[in-house]
C-alpha cells in the first residue's frame, strides 16, 4: 500500500516526505513553534502504533495536523492485544 501511494504522489508531482517511527517519537511532526510540519500524515497498512507514538500523534492532531491512518493501527497494541481504552485516549473526527 505505501508503495502505491508513493507512486501516485510521484505521478502527479506531489512532494512528499517519509516520516519514520523514530521521527514521530522525536517530535518531528511539529516545528519549533509547535505547529504541524506537515499538512497531512498518511499511514497505511500499519498493524499497531507503539505506545510512545500516541502522544506525539495526538499532539500533532491537536495542533491542527491531519492524520490519515488505515488498518488496525490504533486499535491494537504491538503484541496484537486490543488497546481497549482507545475512545478515552483519542478523539476521532469522522466528518
C-alpha positions in Angstrom: 0.0 0.0 0.0 2.6 2.6 0.9 4.4 1.9 -2.4 1.2 2.5 -4.3 0.7 5.8 -2.6 4.2 6.9 -3.3 3.8 6.1 -7.0 0.5 8.0 -7.1 2.1 11.1 -5.5 5.1 10.9 -7.8 3.0 10.6 -10.9 1.2 13.9 -10.3 4.2 15.7 -9.0 3.1 16.0 -5.4 6.0 16.4 -3.0 6.1 14.0 0.0 8.5 13.1 2.7 8.9 9.8 4.5 8.5 10.0 8.3 9.8 7.1 10.4 8.7 5.9 13.8 11.8 7.4 15.2 10.9 10.8 13.6 7.5 10.6 15.3 8.8 9.8 18.8 11.5 12.5 18.5 8.8 15.2 17.9 9.5 15.8 14.2 5.8 16.2 13.3 5.8 19.7 14.9 8.0 22.6 14.0 9.9 24.7 16.7 6.8 26.8 17.1 4.6 23.8 17.9 2.8 24.0 14.5 2.3 20.9 12.3 5.3 20.5 10.0 3.2 18.5 7.5 -0.4 19.2 6.4 -1.2 15.5 6.5 0.5 12.4 7.7 -0.7 9.2 6.0 -0.1 5.8 7.4 -1.3 2.8 5.5 -1.3 -0.9 6.5 0.2 -0.3 10.0 -0.7 -3.1 12.3 0.0 -1.3 15.5 1.2 2.1 16.7 3.7 1.9 19.6 2.6 3.5 22.9 5.4 6.1 22.7 4.0 7.3 19.4 0.5 8.0 20.6 1.2 11.3 22.4 3.2 12.8 19.5 0.5 11.9 17.0 -2.2 13.2 19.3 -0.3 16.5 19.8 0.1 16.8 16.0 -3.6 16.5 15.5 -4.3 18.9 18.4 -2.0 21.4 16.8 -4.1 21.3 13.6 -2.4 18.5 11.6 -4.4 15.8 9.8 -3.7 12.1 10.4 -5.0 9.6 7.9 -4.4 6.1 9.3 -5.5 2.8 7.9 -5.7 -0.8 9.2 -5.7 -1.6 12.9 -3.0 0.9 13.8 -4.6 2.4 16.9 -6.9 -0.5 17.9 -4.1 -3.0 18.7 -1.0 -3.0 20.9 2.3 -4.1 19.3 1.7 -7.6 20.8 -1.6 -7.9 19.0 -3.9 -7.4 22.0 -6.7 -4.9 21.9 -6.0 -1.4 23.4 -9.5 -1.5 24.8 -9.4 2.1 26.2 -8.9 3.8 22.8 -12.1 6.0 23.0 -10.9 7.5 26.3 -7.4 8.4 24.9 -8.2 9.8 21.4 -10.8 11.9 19.9 -12.0 10.7 16.5 -13.5 13.1 13.9 -15.1 11.1 11.1 -16.6 14.1 9.2 
